[in-house]
Amino acid sequence: MKQPSALLSKTRLALGAALLALGLLIMNAEGLVVLVNEARSPKDLRSAQSWCYQLFAIDLKALTKASCDMLVVDAADDARATYSSKALKQLRMDPAGSRRTVLAYLNIGEAELYRP
């Protein structure tokens, strides 16, 4: 049978972990709400009137200024392993301030061990 102090210590540890998880959830609540809302009501791809397609030599500043409803970029190009959440947030807004759909292109025929 476990000692009362050992059981109390494990309870405190579990409570501390739960409070930490709750704190992290609260800190990231806005991002989670955005993700949930986008999952519930994705923008209809058929409504896109114009789209941009850039797989190589990706210039994030130029793409943020591009006037298109949908943007397709390579999931990771040679110069950049992945896109930061800040960069993706900027890409999701067109110059007029409207939300646009950003899709990642992934060529599975080019799967290599060195690619992220």
Secondary structure as GFF3:
##gff-version 3
##sequence-region A 1 116
A	DSSP	alpha_helix	4	27	.	.	.	ID=ss1
A	DSSP	alpha_helix	29	40	.	.	.	ID=ss2
A	DSSP	three_ten_helix	45	47	.	.	.	ID=ss3
A	DSSP	beta_strand	51	54	.	.	.	ID=ss4
A	DSSP	alpha_helix	60	65	.	.	.	ID=ss5
A	DSSP	beta_strand	70	74	.	.	.	ID=ss6
A	DSSP	alpha_helix	85	91	.	.	.	ID=ss7
A	DSSP	beta_strand	101	105	.	.	.	ID=ss8
A	DSSP	three_ten_helix	108	110	.	.	.	ID=ss9
###
